[in-house]
Amino acid sequence: MDNLKKKITEKTKLQKNILRMCVFLFLSTFLVYSSSFFLAPFNDWDVSFYPVIGRGIFEHHLFPYNYLFDHKPYLVYVLYYLWCRVEPLVNGRFMLLALACAGMTSFFLGKVYKASKWRIFIFLCLFSAFCDYFDGNTEVIQAALISLFVYLITKSLKSYEDINLFLSGCVLSFSSNINYLSGFILALISGAFFICTNLNFRRISWFLFGIISSLFVIFLPFFVMDHGNIVEYFSMQHHFLHNYASSFRDRIAGIAYLFCDLLFLLPILISWVAGRYFFSDIKYKVLSFWFVFAVLATALSGHGYTHYFSLFYVPAIMMLVILCHDGKLKYPSALIPFILYVEISMILAVISNVNSMKHTARENPALVTQLVGHEKVLNINSDHSLYYLANLEPFEKFSFQGQMEIYYKENYNDMYMKDLMDKPKFVILPYRGCVDDTVDKSICSFILKNYKLDFVSYSKKNPNNNSGRYYELYELLK
């Protein structure tokens, strides 16, 4: 009997030691992972373009898309530009934006669900690699605004304050003009909320008034500024998004990737359903609606980008916090695959951040700034992050890599040739673009005849490798 007790005690100690080692390993990886975001200016190069378009709005007084084009609503560019102005660091800037949004999210969700704000914040950060949350793409702002919306709309029901319904409508409009996906999610949450609460039309009208009045304020600058053409703004977005739509095969692949990731969240979802939260307070129904509609929006987007998953990652983490608080998380060991997936994702993110640091050094943006000065630069399907890193001025509004081809399809080379006829002083080509035939021969012939090579960004150890961020800078011959 004593031997049996001894064996059980030893086994328990061993299990505890293994658990401590696993926790230590996870936290050590998280420390390295979070620190690695300060090695480079960005990890997701999408975010490097947003402040550049914002620069056109604030410094050149050119509303979208007279300066540069990207298909997102214009408030994205306003927010990212302002963030870059108030936040002094270059490396880690967008991770700090993600942390600020996580703090805002934790504050409002903590208020609604009476949970520890610090626990929510820590959980959001610890498992952030699941959806590339620390990359600081627009989804982190969307999630923060959806959290604010949940706070306002649930508060409006308890306190019967029409002002909160009005503000909820304002948040919906504001969030929609950061990314249309969040507008889709909030519209569905609103409809479900009104059905569940049986609000009368007078109260719903306050919500609708908030949407209409805030939309008027958001787009007022387009009407005030003579060169802010709102019709062109929407028509260019519509044309691009129509061409940008994924093929059926890509859609299926994206949905498959989405549902594979959802499998890791299954233990949380099963515990949530088993806890019958959906059938209790309206605030738990709203959280459930958020998760379901975010999954639906991600699936309908047709693009299986990991950062889209932030839209349902946040409500899933909030469910986990609530389940832990209430002691209703069934089979915590079932979360091990999720934790392992996050661990692997953190390691991959560290590698990506180290590579981004190397790429930035090879790009040598300081030298490019010195060579180019204030001259406008034509980018022919090469690295668009240089406009952010080297503070370059665009010659062509379609300067984001690949967007000229998406917008004009088979005629995109003709548009580049049209630009070249205007003799821009500087042109950027993809590294080895003319050697590997990734650039049209007529364009290469024109550039080699009329321009001289100023600088080449590439890996000296592997000169045949083209990361997508390597380029060739050409200057017009005098």
C-alpha positions in Angstrom: 0.0 0.0 0.0 2.8 2.4 0.9 4.6 1.5 -2.3 1.5 2.3 -4.3 1.1 5.7 -2.6 4.7 6.4 -3.2 4.4 5.6 -6.9 1.3 7.8 -7.2 3.1 10.6 -5.4 6.1 10.3 -7.7 3.9 10.2 -10.8 2.1 13.3 -9.6 5.4 15.1 -9.1 6.6 14.1 -12.5 3.4 15.4 -14.1 3.7 18.7 -12.3 7.4 19.0 -13.4 6.5 18.3 -17.0 3.7 20.8 -16.8 6.0 23.4 -15.4 8.6 22.8 -18.1 5.9 23.1 -20.8 4.6 26.4 -19.3 8.2 27.7 -19.1 8.9 26.7 -22.7 5.7 28.3 -23.9 6.3 31.6 -22.0 10.0 31.6 -23.1 8.9 31.3 -26.7 6.3 34.0 -26.2 9.0 36.3 -24.8 11.2 35.8 -27.9 8.2 36.0 -30.2 6.9 39.3 -28.9 10.4 40.8 -28.7 11.1 39.8 -32.4 8.5 42.3 -33.6 11.0 45.1 -32.6 13.6 43.8 -35.0 11.9 45.1 -38.1 9.5 48.0 -39.1 6.8 45.5 -40.0 6.0 41.8 -40.6 2.9 42.1 -42.8 3.8 44.5 -45.6 0.2 45.5 -46.1 0.4 47.8 -43.1 3.4 49.6 -44.5 1.2 51.1 -47.3 -1.7 52.4 -45.2 0.3 55.4 -43.6 1.6 56.3 -47.1 -1.9 56.9 -48.4 -2.7 58.7 -45.2 0.3 61.0 -45.9 -1.4 61.9 -49.2 -4.5 62.9 -47.3 -2.8 65.0 -44.6 0.3 66.3 -46.2 -0.8 66.7 -49.9 -4.5 67.2 -49.2 -5.4 64.5 -51.8 -8.3 62.3 -50.9 -8.4 58.7 -52.1 -7.6 57.8 -54.7 -5.8 60.8 -56.2 -2.5 60.0 -54.5 -2.3 56.2 -54.1 -4.8 53.4 -54.5 -5.6 50.5 -52.1 -9.0 48.9 -52.0 -9.8 49.5 -48.3 -12.0 52.3 -47.0 -10.2 55.5 -46.3 -10.4 55.7 -42.5 -7.8 53.0 -42.4 -5.3 55.4 -43.9 -6.3 58.2 -41.6 -5.8 56.0 -38.5 -2.5 54.4 -39.5 -1.0 57.8 -40.5 -2.0 59.3 -37.2 -0.6 56.3 -35.3 2.7 56.7 -37.1 2.8 60.4 -36.1 2.1 59.9 -32.4 4.1 56.6 -32.0 7.9 57.4 -32.0 9.3 53.9 -32.7 9.8 52.6 -36.2 10.5 48.9 -35.3 7.6 47.4 -33.5 5.2 50.2 -34.3 2.4 48.0 -35.6 2.8 45.5 -32.7 2.3 48.4 -30.3 -0.8 49.3 -32.2 -2.0 45.7 -31.7 -1.3 46.0 -28.0 -3.2 49.3 -27.8 -6.2 47.7 -29.5 -5.9 44.6 -27.3 -6.1 46.9 -24.3 -9.1 48.7 -25.6 -10.8 45.3 -26.4 -10.0 44.0 -22.9 -11.4 47.1 -21.3 -14.8 47.0 -23.0 -15.3 43.2 -22.9 -14.2 43.2 -19.2 -16.9 45.8 -18.5 -19.6 43.8 -20.3 -18.8 40.4 -19.0 -17.6 41.3 -15.5 -14.3 39.6 -16.1 -10.7 40.6 -15.3 -9.5 43.0 -17.9 -5.9 41.9 -17.3 -6.8 38.2 -17.8 -8.5 39.1 -21.1 -5.5 41.1 -22.2 -3.0 38.4 -21.2 -5.0 35.7 -23.0 -5.3 37.8 -26.2 -1.5 38.4 -26.2 -0.4 34.8 -25.2 -2.3 33.1 -28.0 -2.0 36.0 -30.6 0.1 34.0 -33.0 -3.0 32.0 -33.8 -4.1 34.8 -36.1 -1.0 37.0 -36.6 -2.6 39.5 -34.2 0.7 41.2 -33.4 1.2 42.1 -37.1 -1.2 45.0 -36.4 -3.4 44.7 -39.5 -6.8 46.3 -39.7 -8.5 43.3 -37.9 -7.1 44.4 -34.5 -8.8 47.8 -34.9 -12.0 46.1 -36.1 -12.0 43.8 -33.1 -11.5 46.7 -30.7 -14.4 48.6 -32.3 -16.7 45.6 -32.3 -15.9 45.3 -28.5 -16.9 48.9 -28.1 -20.1 48.2 -30.1 -20.9 45.2 -27.8 -20.4 47.4 -24.8 -22.7 50.2 -26.1 -25.5 48.0 -27.4 -25.7 45.9 -24.3 -25.6 48.9 -22.1 -28.4 50.5 -24.1 -30.7 47.6 -23.1 -30.0 47.8 -19.4 -30.1 51.5 -18.9 -32.7 52.3 -21.6 -30.5 55.1 -22.9 -31.2 56.0 -26.5 -27.8 57.7 -26.7 -26.1 54.3 -26.5 -28.1 53.1 -29.5 -27.1 56.2 -31.4 -23.4 55.7 -30.5 -23.7 52.0 -31.5 -24.8 53.1 -35.0 -21.9 55.6 -35.1 -19.4 52.8 -34.3 -20.9 50.6 -37.0 -20.4 53.3 -39.6 -16.9 54.1 -38.4 -15.9 50.4 -38.3 -17.3 49.7 -41.7 -15.1 52.5 -43.2 -12.1 50.8 -41.7 -12.9 47.4 -43.2 -16.2 46.3 -44.9 -16.0 42.9 -43.2 -16.6 44.4 -39.7 -19.6 46.4 -41.1 -21.0 43.1 -42.4 -20.5 41.4 -38.9 -21.9 44.4 -37.0 -25.0 44.6 -39.3 -25.8 40.9 -38.6 -25.1 41.3 -34.9 -27.4 44.3 -34.8 -30.2 42.5 -36.6 -30.0 39.5 -34.3 -29.9 41.7 -31.2 -33.0 43.6 -32.2 -34.9 40.4 -32.9 -33.9 38.9 -29.6 -34.7 42.0 -27.6 -37.9 43.1 -29.4 -36.9 46.7 -29.4 -39.6 49.1 -30.7 -39.1 51.1 -33.9 -38.5 54.4 -32.0 -35.5 53.0 -30.3 -34.1 51.3 -33.4 -34.5 54.6 -35.2 -31.9 56.1 -32.9 -29.5 53.4 -34.0 -30.3 54.1 -37.7 -29.9 57.8 -37.0 -26.4 57.2 -35.6 -25.5 55.3 -38.8 -26.7 58.0 -41.2 -25.4 61.0 -39.3 -21.9 59.4 -38.8 -21.7 58.4 -42.5 -22.5 62.0 -43.4 -19.6 63.2 -41.2 -17.2 60.6 -42.5 -17.8 61.5 -46.1 -18.2 65.2 -45.6 -14.6 65.9 -46.5 -15.2 64.4 -50.0 -17.9 67.0 -50.6 -16.0 69.9 -49.1 -12.8 69.2 -51.1 -13.3 69.9 -54.8 -10.8 67.1 -55.8 -12.4 64.5 -53.5 -14.5 62.6 -56.0 -16.7 60.2 -54.0 -18.1 58.6 -57.1 -14.6 57.7 -58.3 -13.7 56.5 -54.8 -16.5 53.9 -54.7 -16.3 52.9 -58.4 -12.5 52.2 -58.2 -13.1 50.0 -55.1 -15.9 48.2 -56.8 -13.9 47.6 -60.0 -10.8 46.4 -58.1 -12.8 44.1 -55.7 -14.7 42.6 -58.6 -11.4 41.7 -60.3 -9.8 40.7 -56.9 -12.4 38.0 -56.2 -11.0 34.6 -55.7 -11.5 31.7 -58.1 -13.7 28.8 -57.0 -10.7 26.7 -56.3 -9.1 29.4 -54.2 -12.3 29.9 -52.3 -12.5 26.2 -51.4 -8.9 26.2 -50.3 -9.5 29.3 -48.1 -12.6 27.8 -46.5 -10.7 24.5 -45.9 -7.9 26.4 -44.2 -10.4 28.3 -42.1 -12.2 25.2 -40.9 -8.9 23.5 -40.1 -8.0 26.4 -37.8 -11.5 26.3 -36.3 -10.8 22.7 -35.2 -8.3 24.0 -32.7 -11.0 26.1 -31.1 -13.4 23.2 -30.8 -12.8 22.5 -27.1 -13.8 26.1 -26.3 -16.9 26.0 -28.5 -18.1 22.6 -27.1 -17.7 23.9 -23.5 -19.5 27.1 -24.5 -22.5 25.2 -26.0 -22.5 22.7 -23.0 -22.6 25.6 -20.6 -25.8 26.8 -22.3 -24.6 30.4 -22.4 -26.5 31.2 -25.6 -29.8 30.6 -23.8 -29.0 32.9 -20.8 -28.3 36.6 -20.8 -28.4 38.6 -24.0 -24.7 39.6 -23.6 -23.7 35.9 -24.1 -26.0 35.7 -27.2 -24.2 38.8 -28.6 -20.8 37.1 -28.1 -22.0 34.0 -29.8 -23.4 36.0 -32.7 -20.1 37.8 -33.0 -18.2 34.5 -33.3 -20.6 32.9 -35.8 -20.9 36.0 -38.0 -17.2 36.6 -38.0 -16.6 33.0 -39.2 -19.2 33.6 -41.9 -17.6 36.9 -43.0 -14.2 35.3 -43.2 -15.5 32.4 -45.2 -17.4 34.7 -47.6 -14.3 36.9 -48.1 -12.8 34.3 -50.4 -9.3 34.9 -49.1 -7.8 32.6 -46.4 -5.5 35.1 -44.9 -4.5 34.3 -41.3 -5.0 37.9 -40.1 -8.7 37.6 -41.0 -9.0 35.1 -38.2 -8.6 37.8 -35.6 -12.3 38.7 -36.2 -13.4 35.4 -34.5 -10.3 34.8 -32.4 -11.2 37.7 -30.0 -14.7 36.4 -29.2 -13.3 32.8 -28.9 -10.7 34.1 -26.3 -13.5 35.9 -24.5 -15.4 32.7 -24.3 -12.3 30.9 -22.9 -11.9 33.6 -20.2 -15.6 33.3 -19.2 -15.4 29.5 -19.1 -12.2 29.6 -17.0 -13.8 32.2 -14.6 -17.0 30.1 -14.3 -15.2 26.7 -14.0 -17.1 25.3 -17.0 -14.2 24.5 -19.3 -14.6 20.8 -20.1 -11.4 18.8 -20.6 -8.8 21.5 -20.4 -6.3 19.0 -21.8 -8.2 19.2 -25.1 -6.6 22.6 -25.6 -3.2 21.1 -25.9 -3.4 20.9 -29.8 -4.4 24.6 -29.8 -1.5 25.5 -27.6 1.0 23.5 -29.7 -0.4 25.2 -32.8 0.2 28.6 -31.2 3.7 27.5 -30.1 4.6 26.5 -33.7 3.1 29.7 -35.1 5.2 31.8 -32.7 8.4 30.1 -33.9 7.5 30.7 -37.5 6.7 34.3 -36.7 10.1 34.8 -35.1 11.8 33.4 -38.3 9.6 35.7 -40.4 10.5 38.7 -38.3 14.3 37.9 -38.5 13.9 37.6 -42.3 12.1 40.9 -42.4 14.9 42.5 -40.5 17.4 41.1 -43.1 15.3 42.2 -46.0 15.0 45.7 -44.6 18.7 46.0 -44.2 19.3 44.8 -47.8 16.7 47.3 -49.1 18.8 50.1 -47.6 15.9 52.7 -47.5 18.3 55.4 -46.2 20.4 55.2 -49.3 17.3 55.2 -51.5 16.1 58.4 -49.7 19.4 60.0 -50.4 19.4 59.0 -54.1 15.8 59.9 -54.9 15.2 62.9 -52.7 11.8 64.4 -53.3 11.4 63.0 -56.9 8.5 60.8 -57.7 9.1 57.1 -58.2 7.4 54.7 -60.5 7.0 51.2 -59.1 6.6 48.5 -61.7 5.2 45.6 -59.7 8.0 45.7 -57.2 8.3 46.2 -53.4 5.8 48.9 -52.4 7.1 49.0 -48.8 9.9 51.4 -50.0 7.3 54.2 -50.1 7.0 53.8 -46.4 10.6 53.0 -45.4 12.3 55.6 -47.7 9.4 58.1 -47.6 9.1 58.1 -51.3 6.6 60.0 -53.5 4.6 57.9 -55.9 4.5 58.6 -59.7 1.5 56.3 -60.2 -1.5 55.7 -57.9 -1.2 51.9 -58.5 2.1 51.4 -56.7 1.1 48.5 -54.4 2.7 45.3 -55.8 0.3 43.4 -58.1 -2.5 45.9 -58.0 -2.0 47.3 -61.5 -2.4 43.8 -62.9 -5.5 43.1 -60.9 -7.2 46.4 -61.8 -6.3 46.5 -65.6 -5.9 42.7 -66.1 -4.2 42.0 -69.5 -3.7 45.7 -70.2 -1.6 46.4 -67.2 1.7 46.5 -69.2 0.2 49.1 -71.5 -0.5 51.3 -68.4 3.1 51.0 -67.3 4.3 51.9 -70.8 2.0 55.0 -70.7 3.7 56.0 -67.4 7.1 55.5 -68.8 6.3 57.8 -71.8 6.0 60.6 -69.2 9.7 59.9 -68.2 9.6 59.5 -64.4 13.0 60.3 -63.0 13.2 57.0 -61.0 11.8 53.6 -61.6 11.7 50.5 -59.4 11.7 47.0 -61.0 11.6 43.6 -59.3 15.0 42.1 -58.7 16.1 40.2 -61.8 12.7 41.1 -63.3 14.1 41.5 -66.8 16.4 38.4 -66.5 13.6 36.1 -65.2 11.0 37.6 -67.6 8.7 38.7 -64.8 8.7 42.2 -66.4 7.4 42.6 -70.0 10.2 42.7 -72.6 9.1 46.0 -74.1 9.3 47.7 -70.6 12.7 46.2 -70.0 13.9 47.4 -73.4 12.7 50.9 -72.8 14.3 51.1 -69.3 17.6 49.7 -70.4 17.7 52.3 -73.2 16.6 55.3 -71.2 17.7 54.6 -67.6 20.8 53.7 -65.7 21.0 51.3 -62.7 21.5 53.1 -59.4 21.1 50.4 -56.8 20.2 46.7 -56.5 18.7 45.1 -53.4 19.4 41.4 -53.2 20.9 38.6 -51.0 24.7 38.2 -51.7 24.6 34.7 -50.2 21.8 33.6 -52.5 21.8 36.0 -55.5 19.2 33.9 -57.4 16.7 34.3 -54.7 14.0 36.9 -55.1 12.0 37.4 -51.9 9.5 39.9 -53.4 11.1 42.7 -51.4 14.3 42.8 -53.5 14.4 45.4 -56.3 16.4 47.4 -58.8 16.4 51.2 -58.8 16.8 53.0 -62.1 17.4 56.6 -62.8 16.6 58.5 -66.0 19.6 59.3 -68.2 20.3 63.0 -68.6 
